[in-house]
Amino acid sequence: MKGFKNFLMQGDLIVIAVGLVVALAFSTLIKAFTDSIITPLVNAIGGGGANGLGVVVNGQLVDFGALVSAAVYFVIFMLVIYVVLVLPYRAYMKKRGISVFGAPAPTKVCPYCLSGDLPPAATKCSHCASEVPGA
């Protein structure tokens, strides 16, 4: 059971899981947009009819209600994911001495090759080997 717990609490696995959940929720929002706004506008060119809350354009309903509903669903879903997954994971990793989902580490830019991923204490650029002035 300890090995399974260690597998589940790996940083990359949690980050990927949160990203997947965000992508799935975002896909719901996009699907509602296309089903409720884009498709009826395209169908309005050929005629037809629909029922619901929104604006009727050439017999086709542009259903703003479904889009608003999907947006509210997205916000609520992301809030739940943040409270249920991200906050406990951040607290767990903080106890282990690892910072996750925080601000990125500071870096500096090489004035010669404009590489922007150099550590602040670097004296030579790792890309072009030029001398980099101190911070």
Secondary structure, 3 states (H helix, E strand, C coil): CHHHHHHHCCHHHHHHHHHHHHHHHHHHHHHHHHHHHHHHHHHHHHCCCCCCCCEEECCEEECHHHHHHHHHHHHHHHHHHHHHHHHHHHHHHHHCCCCCCCCCCCCECCCCCCCCCECCCCCECCCCCCECCCC
